Amino acid sequence: MKLGALKGYNAVGCKRAGMSRQAIHAIRAAYRILHAHRVVGDAVDEMSDLSEVPEVAELIAFIQASKRGIVPSVAARSLTIGEPAGAVDRDAG
């Protein structure tokens, strides 16, 4: 059974939305931080360094306001269930 997981941000969508290069780079860095931490609270603490960018501040506020949490990253989920990071479910079709 393949479970949902966070894979990354939508770079093309960010460009089409007219986001600045600085904002796109900051969002990319924020998602890398989310992928690097198994505990979302630790990731949010580290992402606070990027909070001067409004888009990242909005992401942080969204995560903090969530009552049910967020879907973990693919890397964090694979560590939890014992699959290699980036493993693909070949049975899903």
VEXDREN-2710 file (C-alpha; in Angstrom, 1 decimal):
% VEXDREN-2710
k/r/px/py/pz
1/MET/0.0/0.0/0.0
2/LYS/1.4/3.3/-1.0
3/LEU/0.8/6.1/1.5
4/GLY/0.7/9.8/0.7
5/ALA/3.8/11.8/1.3
6/LEU/5.3/15.2/0.6
7/LYS/7.7/15.1/-2.3
8/GLY/8.5/18.7/-3.0
9/TYR/7.3/22.1/-4.1
10/ASN/5.9/23.0/-7.6
11/ALA/8.7/25.0/-9.2
12/VAL/6.9/25.5/-12.4
13/GLY/3.8/26.7/-10.6
14/CYS/5.8/29.2/-8.6
15/LYS/7.4/30.6/-11.7
16/ARG/4.0/30.9/-13.5
17/ALA/2.6/32.6/-10.4
18/GLY/5.2/35.3/-10.8
19/MET/7.1/34.6/-7.6
20/SER/10.5/36.2/-7.3
21/ARG/13.7/34.2/-7.6
22/GLN/14.4/34.9/-3.9
23/ALA/11.0/33.5/-2.9
24/ILE/11.4/30.4/-5.0
25/HIS/14.8/29.7/-3.5
26/ALA/13.5/30.3/0.0
27/ILE/10.6/27.9/-0.6
28/ARG/13.0/25.3/-2.0
29/ALA/15.2/25.7/1.1
30/ALA/12.1/25.4/3.4
31/TYR/11.1/22.1/1.7
32/ARG/14.6/20.7/2.0
33/ILE/14.5/21.5/5.7
34/LEU/11.1/19.7/6.0
35/HIS/12.7/16.6/4.2
36/ALA/15.7/16.7/6.5
37/HIS/13.8/16.5/9.8
38/ARG/11.6/13.7/11.1
39/VAL/10.0/16.1/13.7
40/VAL/8.0/18.9/12.1
41/GLY/8.5/21.2/15.1
42/ASP/12.3/21.0/14.6
43/ALA/11.9/21.7/10.9
44/VAL/9.7/24.8/11.6
45/ASP/12.2/26.0/14.1
46/GLU/15.0/25.8/11.5
47/MET/12.7/27.3/8.8
48/SER/12.2/30.4/11.0
49/ASP/15.5/31.7/9.6
50/LEU/13.8/32.0/6.2
51/SER/10.7/33.7/7.6
52/GLU/11.6/37.1/6.2
53/VAL/10.3/35.8/2.9
54/PRO/6.5/36.2/3.0
55/GLU/5.8/32.9/1.2
56/VAL/7.9/31.0/3.7
57/ALA/6.3/32.9/6.6
58/GLU/2.9/31.8/5.2
59/LEU/4.1/28.1/5.0
60/ILE/5.3/28.3/8.6
61/ALA/2.0/29.9/9.8
62/PHE/0.0/27.2/7.9
63/ILE/2.0/24.4/9.5
64/GLN/1.7/25.9/13.0
65/ALA/-2.0/26.5/12.6
66/SER/-2.7/22.9/11.5
67/LYS/-4.7/20.9/14.0
68/ARG/-4.0/17.5/12.4
69/GLY/-0.4/18.1/11.3
70/ILE/1.0/17.8/7.8
71/VAL/1.9/14.8/5.6
72/PRO/5.5/13.8/6.2
73/SER/8.1/13.9/3.5
74/VAL/8.9/10.9/1.4
75/ALA/12.3/10.7/3.2
76/ALA/10.8/10.8/6.7
77/ARG/8.0/8.3/5.8
78/SER/10.5/5.9/4.4
79/LEU/12.6/6.1/7.5
80/THR/9.5/5.3/9.5
81/ILE/8.3/2.3/7.5
82/GLY/11.7/1.0/6.5
83/GLU/11.7/1.7/2.8
84/PRO/14.6/3.3/1.0
85/ALA/14.1/7.1/0.4
86/GLY/12.5/7.6/-3.1
87/ALA/11.2/4.0/-3.3
88/VAL/8.5/3.6/-5.9
89/ASP/5.5/1.4/-5.5
90/ARG/5.6/-0.6/-8.7
91/ASP/2.3/-2.4/-7.8
92/ALA/0.3/0.8/-8.0
93/GLY/-1.0/1.1/-11.4
END
